[in-house]
Every structure is written in C-alpha cells, then in structure tokens.
Amino acid sequence: MSTAETGDVTGTKDKDYNLIWFTEQCLSNALRLETYVQDAERDGDGELAELFRKAQSDSRKGAERGKALLAARMGG
C-alpha cells in the first residue's frame, strides 16, 4: 500500500494541492516579510530591510503566478 496521497482522501490531486499550497505560502511569506522589513527599518538597518523587501517582492510574484495559474485551471 502506498503512503502517497493522490487525491483519494482529500479529493484534490497532488499537483493541484501543491499549487494551492505554494500560492498560500507565497502570500503568507509576503505578509511575514513586512514585519521583518519594519523591524530592520526600526533598527536602522537599511541593507537588511532591502533584502527583506526583495524577498517580499519575489514572494508576491510567486503568489501572482500561482493565482493566475489557479484561475486559468479553474476556468476563471
């Protein structure tokens, strides 16, 4: 018996679940990084704040790509 979930339990294929998970994680990461940017700015560390801003931008891009792919696959 395989231990891999293929959609039998959740009703969602792994690849679809993975896309949903990825999108949610990108969105969550963008939110978390906002706190990190503010912490760095409060401590006067512009270099660190810029690193977190770049990471936040990348997370937003990932979320946007994930949302677009979800929408296309859901027919919306």
C-alpha positions as CSV (number, residue, x, y, z in Angstrom):
1,M,0.0,0.0,0.0
2,S,1.3,3.4,-1.0
3,T,1.5,6.2,1.6
4,A,1.3,8.9,-1.0
5,E,-1.9,10.9,-1.1
6,T,-3.2,11.0,-4.7
7,G,-6.5,12.7,-4.1
8,D,-8.4,9.8,-2.7
9,V,-8.6,11.2,0.8
10,T,-8.8,15.0,0.0
11,G,-10.4,14.8,-3.3
12,T,-7.7,17.0,-4.7
13,K,-4.9,15.8,-6.9
14,D,-1.4,16.3,-5.5
15,K,-0.4,18.7,-8.3
16,D,-3.4,20.8,-7.6
17,Y,-2.9,20.7,-3.9
18,N,0.7,21.7,-4.4
19,L,-0.2,24.7,-6.5
20,I,-2.7,25.8,-3.8
21,W,-0.1,25.3,-1.1
22,F,2.6,27.2,-3.0
23,T,0.3,30.1,-3.6
24,E,-0.8,30.3,0.1
25,Q,2.8,30.1,1.2
26,C,3.9,32.9,-1.0
27,L,1.1,35.1,0.3
28,S,1.9,34.2,3.9
29,N,5.6,34.8,3.3
30,A,4.9,38.3,1.9
31,L,2.9,39.2,5.0
32,R,5.6,37.9,7.3
33,L,8.3,39.7,5.5
34,E,6.5,43.0,6.0
35,T,7.2,42.6,9.8
36,Y,10.8,41.8,9.1
37,V,11.2,45.0,6.9
38,Q,9.6,47.1,9.7
39,D,11.9,45.5,12.3
40,A,15.0,46.2,10.2
41,E,13.9,49.8,9.5
42,R,13.2,50.4,13.2
43,D,16.8,49.3,13.9
44,G,18.2,51.5,11.2
45,D,19.4,48.5,9.1
46,G,18.6,49.6,5.5
47,E,20.7,46.8,4.0
48,L,18.6,44.1,5.8
49,A,15.4,45.9,5.1
50,E,16.2,45.9,1.4
51,L,17.0,42.2,1.5
52,F,13.6,41.6,3.0
53,R,11.9,43.9,0.5
54,K,13.4,42.0,-2.4
55,A,12.3,38.7,-0.8
56,Q,8.9,40.1,-0.3
57,S,8.7,41.2,-3.9
58,D,9.7,37.7,-5.1
59,S,7.0,36.2,-2.8
60,R,4.4,38.5,-4.3
61,K,5.5,37.5,-7.8
62,G,5.2,33.8,-6.9
63,A,1.8,34.4,-5.4
64,E,0.6,36.3,-8.5
65,R,1.9,33.5,-10.8
66,G,0.2,30.9,-8.6
67,K,-3.1,32.8,-8.5
68,A,-3.1,33.2,-12.3
69,L,-2.4,29.5,-12.9
70,L,-5.2,28.6,-10.4
71,A,-7.6,30.9,-12.1
72,A,-6.8,29.5,-15.5
73,R,-7.2,26.0,-14.3
74,M,-10.4,26.7,-12.5
75,G,-11.9,28.3,-15.6
76,G,-11.9,31.8,-14.1
